[in-house]
Amino acid sequence: MSSVDKKRQSPDQYFIGPGIAFFFGFTWTAFLEGEKKMKKQYLLFATCLVLLGDVNDSLAVESEMQTHSLNDQADSSSEPVPLLGIETINGKTYLTITATRSESSVKEIPAKVEVIDRQMVEQTVGNTITEQLKKNASINVIEYPGNLAGIGIRGFRPEFSGITKHSLILVNGRPAGTSNLATLLADNIERIEVLKGPASSLYGGEAMGGVVNIITRKNTGKLTGMVETGLGSFSTNKQGAAVGGALGERFDFDLTANRYDQDGDFKMGNGQTRAYTRYETQNGSARIGGKLGDGWRFDLAGDMYQGRDMETPGDIFNGYTYSGYADRDRYGADATIGGKLGANNRLTLTSYQAKETAENYSNSDWGTTVPTYHSYDTDTSWVGVQVKDEYSWHDHRFIVGVDYQDIGVENLSFKRNGTRKAPYSPDEGRENWAGYLESIWKFMDRRLTATAGGRYDTFDVKTKETPYMTGFTPKSADFSTFSPRTGLNYLFDQGVRLHTTVGKAFVPPTAGQLAGYSERLVVLDDGTSFTSIIRGNPDLDPESSITYDAGVGYEQKKWGLDLDFTLFHTDVDDKISTTTSGNTSSYGNSLSAEMEGLESSLSFDVGAPLKWNRSLKFIVNSTHMFKAEEELASHTMQDIQNVADYTVNYGIQYDDGLFDGLLHLRNQGGMRDTDWNASGYPVIEYPSFTVVDLMVGVTLQGHHRIILKVDNLFDKDYYEKQGFPKPGQSFFATYRYEF
């Protein structure tokens, strides 16, 4: 027996075989039984597995871990290690990280992941992440003038405020630190990864519908940069600059700065001007990173957003009675250090902090027009730490980690004379500890990929002492939950891909639902009064869901063809509802919901089979909801509101190196919503609509770039939320100098 063969008989082989059987068997048992003792066994197994990996690093003879980043390889002077599972989009090479918290190919993982690449981000009309998602990933969104927006994935209603949602937003893998998606702009983005389906097994709460991970640009090579300026409809102007690259052999950096000013009110598709729709934003980012030697690297990064005089017209039904404006700020900062602990082991540590504030000014006081006054503020902060260890054994990988997060919310309200008064909601906090394990198994010459993992979360939520709030007693409550997920993916020689996952997810109760307590004096029309009490329920369980999905994909690069169809079904249990007994209201887990649908994507590049030196691509991305229903307190079912029956994005994309462009069409089906302006508050159905956008760009002499974008090309008069019509036709032209 050769020395190599002897080395291959490392202790790993005596543990991994039984470990595979134990891990899959345990995950499914925990899935079905959910017993607390199994959760403890799971965490113990995760700890033992990563310790086993560290002990056996000295015995491993495999090549260096094949999940190093592309940047690490580009910086290496030695022959690069071959990468497995690389995803190619528009001729560029990417690895997706959202589905497993480890670099993997979207074609080899079971989970449904869609990637919006850098070129598509630039060609899409719209300067916010919300615009990117609704036009490229076919998810539901809600947008209000004044830059207030949120999303919903796979049939969940879009949410635009609060710290408890059903879709999670990340920036470079850490929480974005915003409750309002409109504060994340489409500048400095390398790609956007959209994971559709439950991800609580990796990310905990708020990942029931899916996860959006925004990957920012990271220039570690030659120094590059750009400056740009632009003008457009509604007296809009923009300026921007970016620079980044290597600083010697060890360090690298990125800097960006942008300003956007819409100094005029927009016109609707009917030709009328919608007053109180002007706003101004500025944003920027900074990063510095470097090599620490022996395969280790650090990165320090920060980003900021400021929205000033962001006017809000209110519901068009009320004219401009409820108009006002807001000043919004957001910043985030993170520090990451990562490197090799051994040939097959990589450790990453990340700490982050974020803060979001909003100052709101109103022109009305309970429907009466008054001089503009400072009405209320919100202040939300996030602090967290992520520790992740990746270990590889042959083609298999294990990702184990610990997450910590602390969120605080402060609310302030003001009278018209500027003095403080009690806010509508108490201050609150939420602390979360979690441990997770994800495993990726490769069999049958890497054709079959199996994933299995789970996460154990503990939460401590509390309402805090709130100035000026009487009849209120601060309280706290805690709970824990376990979320498993597993999946299979098989690749055939002919380019066919079969994939399926099943996973459990959860959304934590709010602090008010768990630990709130308030009293309010209610005076009736006849002059009598009573005390209304709202009391939290410390025994409240998180909302939970189980999602199954299955899909088939097909890819033939020589034909330029790539398609995928995925069916999904979600059952939601323990939905939180309000219960009332006499004058006291509380909360309970008594309701349910059910969603199912079909997600499809198609890309066909005519230039590939014809062997052109240019690309002419037909693209389609859609979501069709077969069912999206939720249970009411009366135990009857109704359609989930603000969820479209279908959303179809399709278009033609062109690029020959000199000219490029995108003709994009978005067709949205009907949806249900409550008409709060009609007697009895009936449920109504919105009409379907189709909106067309156009982008044309030209690059001259490798440095000069001119871009023309047309939003709502045919001046469609439409709305996505009743009472808040969208802008009509608008033009925007940009000149950019790149170096």
C-alpha positions in Angstrom: 0.0 0.0 0.0 1.4 3.4 -1.0 2.0 6.2 1.5 -0.8 8.1 0.0 -3.2 5.2 0.4 -2.2 4.9 4.0 -2.8 8.6 4.6 -6.2 8.3 3.0 -7.3 6.0 5.8 -7.6 8.9 8.1 -10.0 8.8 11.1 -12.5 10.8 8.9 -13.5 7.6 7.1 -14.5 6.0 10.4 -16.8 8.9 11.3 -18.2 10.4 8.1 -20.0 7.2 7.0 -22.0 6.8 10.2 -22.2 10.6 10.3 -24.1 10.8 7.0 -26.6 8.2 8.1 -27.1 9.9 11.5 -27.3 13.4 10.1 -30.0 12.6 7.4 -31.9 10.4 9.8 -31.8 12.9 12.6 -32.8 15.8 10.4 -35.9 14.1 9.1 -36.8 12.8 12.6 -36.5 16.3 14.0 -38.6 17.6 11.1 -41.4 15.2 11.9 -41.2 15.1 15.7 -39.7 18.5 16.7 -38.7 17.3 20.2 -36.6 19.6 22.3 -34.1 16.8 23.1 -33.4 16.3 19.4 -32.6 20.0 19.1 -29.9 19.6 21.7 -28.5 16.5 20.0 -28.4 18.4 16.8 -26.3 21.2 18.2 -24.1 18.7 19.9 -23.6 16.8 16.6 -22.8 20.1 14.8 -20.1 21.0 17.4 -18.6 17.5 17.3 -18.4 17.6 13.5 -16.6 20.9 13.3 -14.2 19.8 16.0 -13.6 16.5 14.2 -12.7 18.6 11.1 -10.2 20.7 13.0 -8.5 17.6 14.5 -8.2 15.8 11.2 -6.8 18.8 9.2 -3.3 17.6 9.8 -4.2 14.2 8.3 -6.0 15.4 5.2 -4.4 15.0 1.8 -7.1 16.6 -0.2 -6.3 19.7 -2.3 -7.0 23.1 -0.7 -10.6 23.9 -0.1 -12.4 24.4 -3.4 -14.6 27.2 -2.1 -12.0 30.0 -1.9 -13.4 33.2 -3.5 -12.5 34.2 -7.0 -10.7 37.2 -5.6 -8.4 35.1 -3.5 -7.5 33.1 -6.6 -6.9 36.1 -8.7 -4.5 37.5 -6.1 -2.6 34.3 -5.8 0.8 34.0 -7.6 0.6 30.2 -7.6 -1.3 28.0 -10.0 -5.0 28.4 -9.0 -6.9 25.5 -7.6 -9.7 24.3 -10.0 -13.0 25.6 -8.9 -16.0 23.3 -8.8 -19.6 24.5 -9.5 -18.9 27.9 -11.1 -21.9 29.7 -12.4 -21.5 31.7 -15.7 -23.8 34.6 -16.4 -23.4 36.8 -19.5 -20.0 35.4 -20.0 -18.8 36.2 -16.4 -18.0 33.8 -13.7 -19.8 33.8 -10.3 -20.4 31.7 -7.3 -23.6 32.0 -5.4 -23.4 32.0 -1.6 -27.0 32.7 -0.3 -28.4 29.2 -0.6 -25.9 27.4 1.7 -23.8 30.3 3.2 -21.0 28.8 1.2 -19.9 29.4 -2.4 -21.8 27.0 -4.6 -23.2 26.8 -8.1 -26.8 27.7 -8.7 -26.9 24.6 -11.0 -25.7 22.2 -8.4 -27.7 23.2 -5.3 -31.3 22.1 -4.7 -32.7 25.5 -3.6 -34.3 27.9 -6.1 -31.9 30.8 -6.6 -32.1 33.5 -9.2 -29.1 35.9 -9.9 -29.5 39.4 -11.2 -26.1 40.1 -12.6 -24.2 43.5 -12.9 -25.2 44.1 -16.5 -28.9 43.5 -15.8 -28.7 45.8 -12.8 -27.3 48.6 -15.0 -29.8 48.0 -17.8 -32.9 47.9 -15.6 -34.8 51.1 -15.4 -35.1 52.2 -11.7 -32.6 53.3 -9.1 -33.8 51.2 -6.1 -33.4 47.6 -5.2 -37.2 47.3 -5.2 -37.3 48.2 -8.9 -34.6 45.6 -9.6 -36.5 42.8 -7.8 -39.9 43.4 -9.2 -38.6 43.7 -12.8 -36.1 40.8 -12.7 -37.3 38.3 -10.0 -41.1 38.6 -10.4 -41.8 39.1 -6.7 -44.6 41.2 -5.2 -43.7 44.7 -4.0 -45.4 47.7 -2.4 -44.1 51.2 -3.0 -45.3 54.6 -1.8 -44.1 58.0 -2.9 -41.6 59.3 -0.4 -39.3 56.3 -0.9 -41.1 53.7 1.2 -41.1 50.2 -0.1 -41.1 46.5 0.8 -41.4 43.0 -0.9 -43.1 39.7 -0.5 -41.8 36.4 -2.0 -43.9 33.3 -2.9 -47.3 34.6 -1.9 -46.5 36.5 1.3 -47.9 40.0 1.5 -45.3 42.7 0.9 -44.1 44.4 4.1 -42.4 47.8 4.3 -42.0 48.6 8.0 -41.1 47.0 11.3 -38.4 44.5 12.2 -40.5 41.4 11.8 -41.1 40.4 8.2 -41.5 37.3 6.0 -38.6 38.1 3.6 -35.0 38.8 4.7 -32.7 41.4 3.1 -28.9 40.9 3.4 -25.9 42.9 2.2 -22.9 40.7 1.6 -24.4 38.0 3.8 -25.2 40.2 6.8 -28.5 41.8 7.7 -29.0 45.0 5.7 -30.1 47.0 8.7 -33.2 48.5 7.2 -36.9 48.1 7.6 -37.5 50.2 4.4 -36.2 48.6 1.2 -36.3 52.0 -0.6 -33.2 53.1 1.3 -31.1 50.5 -0.6 -30.2 51.9 -4.0 -28.9 50.1 -7.1 -25.4 51.7 -7.1 -22.2 49.8 -6.5 -23.9 46.4 -7.0 -22.1 43.4 -8.4 -25.1 41.1 -8.3 -28.3 40.4 -6.4 -29.0 36.8 -5.3 -32.7 35.9 -4.7 -33.3 32.7 -2.8 -36.9 31.7 -3.1 -38.3 29.5 -0.4 -37.7 28.9 3.3 -34.2 29.7 4.6 -34.7 29.7 8.4 -32.4 26.7 8.6 -29.6 29.1 7.7 -30.8 32.6 8.6 -33.4 32.2 11.3 -36.5 34.4 11.5 -37.9 36.6 8.6 -36.7 34.1 6.0 -40.0 32.3 5.5 -40.7 33.5 2.0 -37.1 33.9 0.9 -33.8 35.9 1.1 -32.4 38.7 -1.0 -28.6 39.0 -0.7 -27.1 42.2 -2.3 -23.5 41.6 -3.2 -21.5 44.8 -3.6 -18.5 45.4 -5.9 -15.1 44.4 -4.6 -12.2 45.5 -6.8 -9.0 43.9 -5.8 -7.2 44.2 -9.2 -6.1 47.1 -11.3 -7.2 50.6 -10.2 -10.4 51.5 -12.0 -13.1 54.2 -11.6 -15.8 56.3 -13.1 -17.5 59.7 -12.9 -21.0 60.3 -14.2 -23.7 62.9 -14.5 -27.3 62.7 -15.7 -30.5 64.6 -16.4 -34.1 63.6 -16.8 -37.8 64.2 -16.6 -39.4 66.0 -13.6 -36.3 68.2 -13.3 -34.2 65.3 -12.2 -30.4 65.3 -12.1 -27.8 62.9 -10.8 -24.0 62.8 -10.1 -21.9 59.9 -9.2 -18.3 58.7 -8.8 -16.5 55.5 -7.9 -12.9 54.4 -7.7 -11.3 51.2 -6.4 -8.5 48.7 -6.9 -5.2 47.5 -5.4 -3.0 49.6 -3.3 0.3 47.8 -3.7 0.5 44.0 -3.4 -1.3 43.7 -0.1 -4.2 46.2 0.2 -7.2 47.2 -1.9 -10.1 49.6 -1.6 -13.4 50.9 -3.0 -15.1 54.3 -2.7 -18.4 55.4 -4.1 -20.6 58.6 -3.9 -23.9 59.4 -5.5 -26.5 62.1 -5.4 -30.0 62.0 -7.0 -32.4 65.0 -7.0 -35.9 65.0 -8.4 -36.7 68.7 -8.1 -40.1 68.5 -9.8 -43.3 66.6 -9.2 -44.0 63.7 -11.4 -46.8 63.4 -14.0 -49.1 60.4 -13.9 -50.0 58.4 -17.0 -53.2 60.5 -17.3 -51.1 63.6 -17.8 -51.9 65.2 -14.5 -49.2 66.3 -12.1 -49.0 64.6 -8.7 -47.9 67.2 -6.2 -45.8 66.4 -3.2 -43.6 63.8 -5.0 -40.2 65.6 -5.0 -37.2 64.2 -3.2 -33.4 64.1 -2.9 -31.1 61.3 -2.0 -27.4 60.8 -1.5 -25.5 57.7 -0.7 -22.0 56.4 -0.6 -19.8 53.5 0.5 -16.2 52.8 1.5 -14.2 49.6 1.8 -10.6 48.7 2.6 -9.3 45.2 2.6 -6.0 43.4 2.6 -4.1 40.1 2.9 -2.8 39.1 6.2 -0.7 36.2 5.0 -1.1 32.5 5.2 -4.5 32.6 3.4 -6.1 35.2 5.7 -7.8 38.4 4.7 -9.6 41.3 6.3 -12.2 43.7 5.0 -13.7 46.9 6.6 -16.7 48.3 4.9 -19.4 50.9 5.4 -22.3 52.4 3.5 -24.7 55.3 4.1 -28.0 56.7 2.7 -29.6 60.1 3.2 -33.0 61.1 1.9 -34.0 64.7 2.3 -37.3 66.5 1.9 -38.9 63.2 0.6 -42.4 64.4 0.0 -45.4 62.1 0.5 -48.7 63.1 -1.1 -50.9 60.6 0.7 -53.9 58.7 -0.8 -55.1 60.5 -3.9 -58.7 60.0 -2.6 -58.0 62.6 0.1 -56.3 65.1 -2.2 -53.3 66.5 -0.4 -54.8 66.6 3.1 -52.5 64.0 4.5 -49.4 65.2 2.6 -46.0 65.8 4.3 -42.4 64.9 4.0 -39.7 62.9 5.7 -35.9 62.9 6.2 -34.5 59.3 6.2 -31.0 58.1 7.2 -29.4 54.7 7.1 -25.9 53.6 7.7 -24.2 50.2 8.0 -20.7 49.1 8.8 -19.1 45.7 9.0 -15.7 44.1 9.7 -14.8 40.7 8.3 -11.7 38.5 8.8 -11.3 35.1 7.3 -8.7 32.5 6.4 -7.6 28.9 6.5 -7.3 26.9 9.6 -5.9 24.0 7.6 -5.9 22.5 4.2 -9.6 21.8 4.2 -10.9 24.3 6.8 -11.8 28.0 6.5 -13.0 30.3 9.3 -14.9 33.6 8.8 -15.8 36.1 11.5 -18.0 39.2 10.8 -19.3 41.9 13.1 -21.7 44.5 11.9 -23.7 47.5 13.1 -26.5 49.4 11.3 -28.9 52.3 12.1 -32.0 53.6 10.5 -33.8 56.8 11.4 -36.8 58.7 10.0 -38.1 62.1 10.9 -41.6 62.7 9.7 -43.4 66.0 9.1 -47.1 66.3 8.5 -49.4 68.9 7.0 -52.5 67.6 8.8 -53.7 66.8 12.3 -56.3 64.1 12.2 -57.6 65.2 8.8 -57.4 69.0 9.5 -55.0 70.9 7.4 -52.4 72.7 9.6 -49.0 74.3 9.1 -46.3 71.7 8.6 -45.1 70.3 11.9 -42.7 67.6 13.2 -45.0 64.7 13.9 -43.0 61.5 14.8 -39.6 59.8 14.6 -38.4 56.2 14.5 -34.9 55.0 15.4 -33.9 51.4 14.8 -30.5 49.9 15.4 -28.9 46.5 14.7 -25.7 45.0 16.2 -24.5 41.5 15.4 -21.8 39.0 15.1 -21.4 36.0 12.7 -19.0 33.2 13.1 -18.8 30.6 10.3 -16.5 27.5 9.9 -16.4 25.6 6.6 -14.9 22.2 6.4 -14.4 20.0 3.3 -14.0 16.3 3.1 -13.4 15.0 -0.4 -16.3 16.5 -2.4 -18.5 17.1 0.7 -18.7 20.2 2.8 -20.0 21.2 6.2 -20.8 24.7 7.2 -21.3 25.4 10.9 -21.8 28.7 12.6 -23.1 30.9 15.3 -25.1 34.1 14.8 -25.9 36.8 17.4 -28.1 39.9 16.8 -29.6 42.6 19.0 -32.2 45.0 17.6 -33.6 48.1 19.3 -36.5 50.3 18.3 -37.2 53.7 19.7 -40.4 55.7 18.8 -41.1 59.4 19.4 -44.2 61.5 18.8 -44.7 65.3 18.9 -47.6 67.7 19.3 -48.1 70.5 16.9 -46.3 72.9 19.3 -43.2 70.8 19.2 -43.5 69.2 22.7 -43.3 65.4 23.2 -46.3 63.1 23.6 -46.8 59.4 24.0 -45.9 57.4 20.8 -48.4 55.0 19.3 -46.0 52.0 20.0 -43.7 51.4 22.9 -39.9 51.1 22.5 -38.9 47.5 22.0 -35.8 45.2 21.8 -35.1 41.8 20.4 -32.0 39.6 21.1 -31.3 36.5 19.1 -28.7 33.7 19.5 -28.5 30.9 17.0 -26.4 27.9 16.0 -26.7 26.3 12.6 -25.2 23.4 10.5 -25.5 23.0 6.8 -24.0 20.0 4.9 -23.5 19.5 1.2 -23.0 16.0 -0.1 -21.7 15.1 -3.5 -22.3 11.6 -5.0 -22.2 9.8 -8.3 -19.3 11.8 -9.8 -20.9 15.1 -8.4 -24.1 14.6 -10.4 -26.2 14.2 -7.2 -26.0 16.9 -4.6 -27.8 16.4 -1.3 -28.1 19.2 1.3 -29.4 18.9 4.9 -29.1 21.2 7.7 -30.9 23.0 10.5 -30.7 25.9 12.9 -31.7 26.4 16.5 -32.8 29.9 17.5 -33.4 31.5 20.9 -35.1 34.9 21.3 -35.5 37.3 24.1 -37.9 40.1 23.3 -39.0 43.0 25.5 -41.0 46.2 25.5 -39.1 49.0 27.2 -39.9 51.9 29.4 -41.2 54.5 27.0 -41.3 58.3 27.9 -44.8 59.8 28.0 -46.5 56.4 27.7 -48.9 55.8 30.6 -51.0 52.8 31.3 -48.1 50.7 30.0 -46.0 48.1 31.8 -42.7 47.0 30.2 -42.4 43.2 30.0 -40.2 40.6 28.4 -40.6 37.1 27.0 -38.4 34.4 25.4 -38.9 31.5 23.1 -36.8 29.1 21.0 -37.4 27.2 17.8 -35.7 24.7 15.5 -35.8 24.9 11.7 -34.6 22.1 9.4 -34.2 21.9 5.6 -33.1 19.3 3.2 -32.9 19.0 -0.6 -31.7 17.0 -3.6 -30.3 18.1 -7.0 -29.4 15.8 -9.9 -27.6 16.7 -13.1 -28.1 14.7 -16.3 -25.6 14.6 -19.2 -28.1 16.1 -21.6 -28.2 19.3 -19.5 -31.4 18.4 -17.6 -31.5 19.3 -13.9 -34.0 18.0 -11.3 -34.1 19.7 -7.9 -36.4 19.6 -4.8 -36.3 20.9 -1.3 -38.5 20.7 1.8 -37.9 23.1 4.7 -39.5 24.6 7.8 -39.4 28.3 8.5 -40.6 30.7 11.2 -41.3 34.4 11.9 -41.0 35.5 15.5 -43.8 37.4 17.3 -43.3 41.1 17.9 -42.4 42.4 21.3 -45.8 43.9 21.7 -47.5 40.6 20.8 -45.4 38.7 23.4 -44.8 41.3 26.2 -46.9 44.3 25.5 -49.4 45.9 27.9 -51.4 49.1 27.4 -54.6 50.7 28.7 -56.7 53.3 26.8 -59.8 55.2 27.9 -62.5 54.9 25.2 -65.4 57.4 25.3 -68.6 56.3 23.5 -71.1 58.6 21.7 -73.5 58.4 24.6 -70.8 59.8 27.0 -70.1 56.5 28.8 -66.5 55.2 28.9 -64.5 52.1 29.5 -60.9 51.1 29.7 -59.6 49.1 26.7 -56.7 46.8 27.6 -54.2 45.2 25.1 -52.2 42.5 26.8 -49.3 40.4 25.2 -49.2 36.7 25.4 -45.8 35.3 26.7 -46.9 31.8 25.6 -47.2 32.8 22.0 -45.4 30.6 19.5 -43.7 31.9 16.3 -45.6 31.6 13.1 -44.3 28.5 11.3 -44.4 27.1 7.8 -43.4 24.1 5.8 -42.6 24.5 2.1 -42.1 21.9 -0.5 -40.8 22.7 -4.0 -39.7 20.7 -7.0 -38.4 21.8 -10.3 -36.8 20.9 -13.6 -34.1 22.9 -15.4 -32.4 22.6 -18.7 -29.2 24.3 -20.0 -27.4 24.0 -23.3 -24.7 26.6 -23.6 -24.0 25.9 -27.3 -27.7 26.7 -28.0 -27.7 29.7 -25.6 -30.7 28.1 -23.8 -31.3 28.1 -20.1 -34.7 27.5 -18.4 -36.2 26.3 -15.2 -39.7 25.6 -13.9 -40.3 25.2 -10.1 -43.5 24.3 -8.4 -43.9 25.3 -4.7 -46.4 24.7 -1.9 -46.4 26.4 1.5 -48.5 25.7 4.6 -48.4 28.3 7.3 -49.5 27.4 10.8 -49.8 29.2 14.1 -50.5 32.5 12.4 -50.9 35.2 15.1 -54.4 36.6 15.5 -56.1 39.0 17.9 -58.5 37.6 20.5 -60.9 39.6 22.5 -62.7 38.9 25.8 -64.7 41.7 27.2 -62.6 44.9 27.2 -59.3 42.9 27.0 -57.6 42.0 23.7 -54.6 39.7 23.4 -53.0 37.4 20.8 -53.1 33.7 20.0 -51.9 31.1 17.5 -55.1 30.1 15.8 -54.9 30.8 12.1 -53.3 29.3 8.9 -52.5 30.2 5.3 -51.7 28.2 2.2 -49.8 29.3 -0.9 -48.8 27.4 -4.0 -47.6 28.5 -7.5 -45.2 28.1 -10.4 -41.9 30.0 -10.9 -40.4 29.9 -14.4 -37.4 31.5 -16.1 -36.2 31.3 -19.7 -33.2 32.8 -21.4 -32.4 32.1 -25.1 -29.3 33.8 -26.7 -29.7 33.7 -30.5 -26.1 34.6 -30.9 -24.9 31.4 -29.4 -26.1 28.8 -31.9 -25.4 31.3 -34.8 -21.9 31.8 -33.3 -22.2 35.6 -33.5 -19.7 37.9 -31.7 -22.7 39.6 -30.1 -25.6 38.6 -27.9 -29.3 38.9 -28.7 -31.1 37.3 -25.8 -34.8 36.7 -25.2 -35.6 36.6 -21.4 -38.7 35.6 -19.4 -39.1 35.4 -15.6 -42.5 34.8 -14.0 -44.5 33.8 -11.0 -48.0 32.4 -11.2 -49.9 31.9 -8.0 -52.4 29.0 -8.0 -53.4 29.7 -4.5 -52.6 32.4 -1.9 -55.2 32.2 0.9 -55.2 33.0 4.6 -57.6 32.2 7.4 -59.6 35.0 9.0 -60.7 35.2 12.7 -64.0 33.8 11.6 -62.1 30.7 10.3 -63.1 31.4 6.7 -60.5 31.7 4.0 -59.8 34.7 1.8 -57.1 35.7 -0.8 -54.0 37.2 0.7 -54.1 40.9 -0.2 -51.5 42.7 -2.3 -50.4 39.4 -3.9 -50.8 39.4 -7.7 -52.3 36.4 -9.5 -49.3 36.4 -11.7 -46.3 38.5 -12.6 -44.5 38.1 -15.9 -41.3 39.9 -16.9 -40.1 39.5 -20.4 -38.0 41.3 -22.9 -35.1 41.4 -25.4 -31.5 42.1 -24.3 -28.7 43.1 -26.8 -25.0 43.6 -26.5 -22.2 43.8 -29.1 -19.6 45.5 -27.1 -20.4 48.9 -28.7 -24.2 49.1 -28.3 -26.3 47.4 -25.7 -29.9 47.7 -24.7 -32.9 46.1 -23.0 -36.6 46.3 -24.0 -38.4 45.2 -20.9 -42.2 44.4 -20.4 -43.8 43.8 -17.0 -47.3 42.2 -16.9 -48.9 42.0 -13.5 -52.2 40.3 -12.9 -55.0 41.3 -10.6 -54.8 41.3 -6.8 -57.1 41.9 -3.9 -57.0 44.7 -1.4 -59.2 46.5 1.1 -60.8 49.8 0.0 -60.4 51.9 3.1 -62.2 54.9 1.4 -65.5 53.0 0.7 -68.3 52.4 3.2 -67.9 49.0 4.9 -64.3 48.7 3.7 -65.0 46.2 0.9 -62.4 43.9 -0.6 -61.8 45.0 -4.2 -59.7 43.6 -7.1 -57.1 45.6 -8.9 -56.9 45.6 -12.7 -54.0 43.9 -14.5 -51.5 46.1 -16.4 -48.5 45.9 -18.6 -45.7 48.5 -18.4 -42.8 48.8 -20.9 -39.3 50.2 -20.2 -36.4 50.8 -22.6 -32.7 51.2 -22.1 -30.1 51.9 -24.8 -26.4 52.4 -24.1 -23.3 53.0 -26.2 -19.6 52.7 -25.2 -17.1 54.7 -27.1 -13.3 54.2 -27.1 -13.5 52.1 -24.0 -13.9 55.1 -21.7 -17.0 57.1 -22.7 -20.5 55.6 -22.0 -23.9 57.2 -22.8 -27.1 55.7 -21.4 -30.7 56.5 -22.2 -33.5 55.1 -20.1 -37.2 55.4 -20.6 -39.5 54.4 -17.8 -43.2 53.6 -18.7 -42.5 54.0 -22.4 -46.1 54.2 -23.5 -47.2 56.4 -20.6 -49.5 53.8 -19.0 -51.8 55.2 -16.3 -51.6 52.5 -13.6 -51.1 51.8 -9.9 -49.7 49.0 -7.8 -51.3 50.3 -4.6 -54.8 51.9 -4.9 -54.6 55.6 -4.2 -50.9 55.9 -5.1 -50.6 56.0 -8.9 -47.2 55.4 -10.5 -45.3 58.0 -12.7 -46.1 58.2 -16.4 -43.5 58.3 -19.1 -40.1 59.7 -18.1 -36.7 59.9 -19.7 -33.2 59.9 -18.1 -29.9 60.3 -19.9 -26.5 59.6 -18.3 -22.9 60.3 -19.5 -20.2 58.3 -17.8 -16.4 58.4 -18.1 -14.7 55.2 -17.1 -11.0 54.6 -16.5 
